């Protein structure tokens, strides 16, 4: 994502609640690496109505153990 575009988190934060999961799901399919890079830096535990994403390995391990 270049500087002229809005970050993933800005886009999802500004989207209606009914569209947030769809946006994130599309990014997970089309551009997962930059999405998760941004999540790791700015919101490593990302809560949505339909679930929670854990972007850091250590957080995933903590949840599973």
BELFEN-V535664 format. One record per helix or strand. SS is the DSSP state (A for helix, B for strand). FROM is the first residue (numbers start at 1). LEN is the number of residues. Records with the same first field share a line. If there is no record, write none. Layout:
SS = FROM-LEN + FROM-LEN
This chain:
A = 8-7 + 17-14 + 32-11 + 57-8
B = 45-4 + 51-4
